[in-house]
Amino acid sequence: MHVKKLAPFSITPLKTSVLLASAMFLSACGGSSSSSDDAHTDTDIDTAGRLALFDTGEPSALKILDLDSGDVLSSFEMTGEVPALYASPGNRYVVATQRGDDLVSFVDSGLYTEDHGDHMHDYAETPSLLSLTLNDHKPTHYTVGDSYGVVFFDGGEASSSKVTVFSDETLGSNSTLTSLDLETNMHGVAMMADGHLFVTYRDSSITGTTLPTMVERYHLDDGSFEFEERYSETCPALHGAAVGAHSLGFGCSDGVLVIDLHEAGYPTSKLANPESLAEGARIGTLLGNHDVEELVGLAGDQMFVIDPESESQVYLELELGDGVGPLVQGFTTHGEVFYVLGDDGGLQLFAPSNDWALIGTVQVMDAPGEDEGSPSIALSSAQDRMFVLTPDGQSVIEIDTDHGETVRTIDLGFNASGIAWVGLAEAGHDHDDEEHSH
């Protein structure tokens, strides 16, 4: 296994440095005095993309690292709490949520593709901070679906919950698509699927918890959301949601609420908790992928593959090994692999298309100590690559998920918290999963 180490970066804090020869990519179509064929010689850019990392030093800053050169391209000072970092639906923008600061910020990675009619034109520019911010109360859950990004604001005693939806296209014009104000505050979630918004509901009479108990459905109508239905099937203490190829699932204290996305009217069904569920446990986190029919539910250290349409085995428990608990888990971009980074430092790779068989295990790192933080993972939408930010925040380990091999280790030269991949995604494959900002 070959591991290549890069030299530590030399960084000038809080200054943007142009480290790309961008001009060779940025010539406007038709802007050259040469022939049309010559003007479009470099319309395709071969790049591994860029990583967004939050430097927790003084001053704290969001940094954009170029994976091709290993250089930090830009640094944007960011005060307040450490943000959670995500990619926009089309992977062009970094979405930074600061729940305690009531703030969502956006950074343009500088990598994007434009449709020029007769061809697609790639661009590589210097990253920039958008002037657009979202400032509603407690931005908590961020999800992606149907090429839309959705931020759910929990609200509080003095403010109701709110849902704000955007796309890469709207962010390109420094704006969002629309918002939906809800009746009460709640620790909820909203997801776009099959052209509809599915959002949690909590009756104001419920006390003692801010967890919702029901789900509503809306559709977009001329730039605003129109109510369609509040499902009668309840989901007590709802927490966790994910969308798969055929269904949308919500974690409930008494099982999993499933919405069928392929049946007319989007009917619901309720799955009881798995028989092997540990006493006192519940499924509180769900994971899905647009190319995989099954969902995955987490209940403490237990992990269940959920097949809502199965007549014989709805739940399949994934075994990680004696004494191994999951730290980070999810699907690769196209769903070929489901990965689990365990607390033993091993990365287990499962094949959903092969009855969830274990493909292999990559020893990524030593088992994190009790006083260390948790690792973070970002996935490339351009290659079969995974980027693991180590618990100490000092380095990023690049993994080839197709071959199950470590490619290299990038020594950062600063303490990072949070990681997101941005870049030129493969056509037709925007990422599609649920994210949390806490």
N, C-alpha and C positions, 0 to 999 in steps of 0.2 A: 504494500500500500504506500503510494508515494505522497508525501506531504511536503508542500512547498511553502516556505515562510517568507513573507515579504518584510522588508525593513520598515521600522516604525515611521509613521507619517510625520512630516514637518508641517505644522499648521500655524497659520496666522489667525488668531481668534477674531471672530466677528467681522471678517472681511471676506468679500466674495472675490475669488480668484478665477480667472478664465484659464482653464488648463486644457481645453480642447482646441484643436484647430478647427473651430466650428465653421469657419467661412467656407470650407470646402463642401459642407453639407447644406449651407443656408442660402445659396444662390436662388433667388426667386425664379419660378418657372417663367420662361420667356424673357427674363431679365438680362440674359447674356447676348452679346453681339454675335455669338457663334450660332450654328444651326440648332434646330430644335432637338435633334438627336444628341448633340454634344451637351446641351443644357440639362439633359436628364440622365447623364451618365451615372451619377451618384444618388439615385433616388432611393436605393435600398441601403440601410446602414446595418452592418453586422456588429452588434454590441451585446454584451452580457447584461447590460442594464446598470442600475444604480441602487444603492442602499441608503435609506434614511435611518439615521442613528441619533439618539439624544445624548449629548455630552453633558454629564451631570457636574462638571467642574465649574469653576468661577471664571468668567460668567457662563452660565448654562446656555446651551445653544443646540438647535437642531442642525445636523450636518448631513450633507449629501455626498456620498462616497461613490466614485466611479469604479466599477468592477473591472474595467479593461485596464486602466492605468494604475489603480490602487491609490489614487489621489483624492483628497477631499476637495470637491469643486466649489462648494459654497457653505457658509455657516450663518445661521440666523439666530440672533439672541432671542431667548424665550424665557421669560420670568414665570414665577408661580410654581405649581406642582409639576412633578415629572409627568409628561403626557404619554398617553397610549398612542401608538403610531400604526396607521393602516394605509392601504393603497385604495385609490378611487376605483370605481368600477372598470374603467379602461386602463388602469395602471399608470396613468400619466401623473396624477397628483398624489401628494402625501396628505393624509387626513390626520391631524393631531388633536386629540380630545383631552381636555383638562377638566375633569368632572367637578372638582372642588372649586375651580375658578370660573365655572359657567362659561366655558370658552371652547370653541372648535375653530382651528386655524387650518389653512391650506397652503401648501407649497407646490409650485409647478416644478416637476423634475427636469423639464427641458427636453425630454424625449417624447416624441409624439409622431403620429402619422396623419397626413391630410389626403383626402380624396380629391384628386385633380381631374376626375372624369375618366380620362383614358389610362390613368395609372395611379397608384398609391405612392405618396412621397413621404419618406421618413425625414425627421429633423432631429438634430442634437444641438440644443442651446444651453446657455447658462441657466441654472435653476433660479427661481425667483419666488418671493413671498407674495401671495395674493393679498389685496386689501380687504377681501371678503372675510368676515368672521361670523360665527353663529354664537349668540350670547344668551340663549335661554337657560333655564335652571337645570343643572345636573345632567349634562349629556353623558349617557351611560352605555347604551348598547348601540353598536354600529353594525349594520348588515348590508350585504350586497345581493341583488337579484334583479333579473330582467334589465341589466345594464344601468341600474339605478343604485345609488348609495342612500341609505336611510339611517338617520340619527334619531334615536329615541331619547327625549329629555324626560327624566323622571318627575321633575317638578318638586314641590314641597308643600308645606302647610299653607303657604300664601300663594302658591301658583300651581296650576294644573299641568298635567303632562302634555307634551307636544311632540309631533313627528315632523321632521323636515327632510325633504327628498331632493336629490340633485343627481346630475350626470356629469360625465366629463365635458359634454357639450355645454351645459349651463355654466360649469366652472370656468370654461374658456371665455365666457362673457362676464365673468366675475359675479355670478348670480346663482340662485337655487331654482329648482323647478316649482315647488309649492310646499306649503306646510298644512298640517291638520292639528287644530287645537282640540284636546280631549276634555271630557267633563270633570275628571278628578285627577289627582296625582296618584302615581303608582310606580312600582319598580317593574316596568313592563318591557315590551319589545314589539317591533313592527318589521314586517318583511314584505318585499315585492315578489310576487310569483304569478306567472301566467297572466300578466297585465293587471293584476289586482293587488291592493294593499290589504294585508292581514295584520290586524293590530289587537293587542290585548285590551280588556275592559275590566274595570273594577267598580262595583257599585259603591256609592258614597256612604251607604249604610254600614259597610264592612269596617270594623275597627280592630285594632290590635295588630294589623299587618298592612303593608302597602303592596303585597303581592296580589295580582289580578286573579280572576276566577273564570273568565270567559274570553271569547275571541270574536271580533267583528270583521266584516269584509267590506271594502270600498273599491270603487273603480275611478279611474281618472276621467274627468269630463271637462274639456276646455280649460285645462290648467288648474283644476281643483278636484278634490276628492268628494265623491258622492256616496252616501251610505247605501249599502245593499242589504246586509243581514247581520244580526247578532245570533250566533249559534246557541241553540238551547242546551247542547251537551256541555256540561261544566268541566272545569279543570282546576280543582282546588289548589291553592298555593302555587300557581303557575310560575315556572322558572325554567328557562332554556327553550330554544326553538331552532329549527333547522329545516331546510328544504332540500329534497332529493329530486331524482328524475321524475317520480310520479306522485310524490306526497310531501306534505308539510306536517311537521310534528312539533308538539309542545309538551314539555315535561310537567307532570302534575304529581301531587303528593300520592295519588292513588293509581298512577299509571302514566300512559302517554295518550294524548289526544291527537288523532291523525285526521288530516283533511286530504281527501283524494282530489288531486289536481287534474285528473284525466276524465272524471265523470261530470256530467252536466249538473250544474248547481253546486259543485264542490262539496259533496256530502262529508259528514264526519263519522268517525268510529272511535271507540275507546278501547284501548288495550290495557288489561290489568297488569300490575307489576309482575316481573318475572319471578318464577317460583324460587329461584336460587338467590334472590335479592337478600342481602344481609339484613338482620333485624334492625329496625329503626332507620334504614336507609331509604333513599328515593332517587329517581333519575332527575337530576337538576341541571344537566348540561346535555345538549344534543348537537350532533355534527352531521353535515350532509354535503353532497356534491351533485351538481346538475347532471352528471353522467352516470351516477350510481343509484340504483333503485333502493337499496337499504339505507337506513339511518344508523347512527351510532349514539348510544346513550351512556352517560357516565353517572355512576352512583358511588361516590367515594373512590375507592381503589378498584371497584368493579366496572367492567366495560362490556356493554351488550350491543351486538349487531341486531338491528330491528328490521324485520321484513314484514310490513303490515299486511301484505297480500298472501303470505304463506298460510296454507291450510294445515301444515304439519308442525312447523317450528318457527314461531314468531320471533323468539329470542335465541341468540347464539352468544354464549359468553366467551369473550376472548381471554385466553390465559396468557399472562405475561411471565409467569414463573414464580416460584416460591419467594415471598418476601419482596417482590418488585412492585412498586407503585408507579402510576403514570405521572409525569411532570408536564409534558406538552404532547398534544396529539392532534391529528387532523388528516385531511386528504391532500394528496398532491393535486396540482392544478386540474388535470384531466381525470382524476379519480382512479388512475391505474394502481395507485399505492395508498394504503392507509398506514400512517406512521405513528409510533408511540415512543417517545423518549422517556425512558424510565429513570427512577431515582438511583439506579445502579450505573448510570452513564451510558447505557446501551440503547441504541436506536433500533427498534424492531419494525420490520417492514412486512405488511400483510397485503395479499392480493385479493381485492374484492371480487374480481371476475373468476377466481379459482377457489370458490367456497371459502374465502378469507384465510387461505393457507399462509403460513409464515414463510416468506421468501428468504429471510435471513436477518441477521443482527449485526449492526456496525457499532463497535465500541468507540463512541464519539469522544468521551471524556471520562475522567475519574468520577466516582460517585460524589455529588456535591456534598459539602459539609453542612452541618446543621446551622451554622452561622452565615452560610452563603445564600445568595438569592437564587431564584429559579432561572433556568435558561429561557431564551426566547427564540422563536423560529420564524423565518420569512421564506416564502417560496417564489421561485422565478416562474413567470408565465411565458417565458421565451425558451427555456431549456429545462431539462430534468435535473434541476438544481435546488438544493435546500441550503439555507444559510442559518447556522446556529450561533446565536450570541451566547457566549459562555457565562456562567453565573457570576464571575468576577467582573464582567463587562469589559474585559481587556482585549478580547479577540473574537473573531468570527470564523467558524469552521464551515467550509463549503463541502457539501455532500452530493455525489452523483446518485440520485435515487433510482436511476435505471439499473445501474450496476452495483449499487450498494457499496460504494467506495468513497473514502475521503479524498478530496481533490487537493485542497490546500488549507492552510490556516493563515488568516490575515491578522497581523498584530496591529491594533488600532492606534496605540499611543495616547489614548484617553479612556476615561471610564464611561461606558455607554449603558444606557437603559432604554430598551425598546428598539425594535428593528422592523423595517418594512421594505419590500422590494418594489421598485418602480421601473418602468421601461417599456419597450416595444413588445407587446404581447403577440403571440401567434394569432392570426386572423380567426375570429369566431370563438375565441376562448377567453373572455373576461372571467375573472375569478368569481366564485359564487359560494359564499359561506357566511356564517354568522360570526361576529366578533363582539368582544366585551371590552369595555374600557376600565374594568376593575376586576 
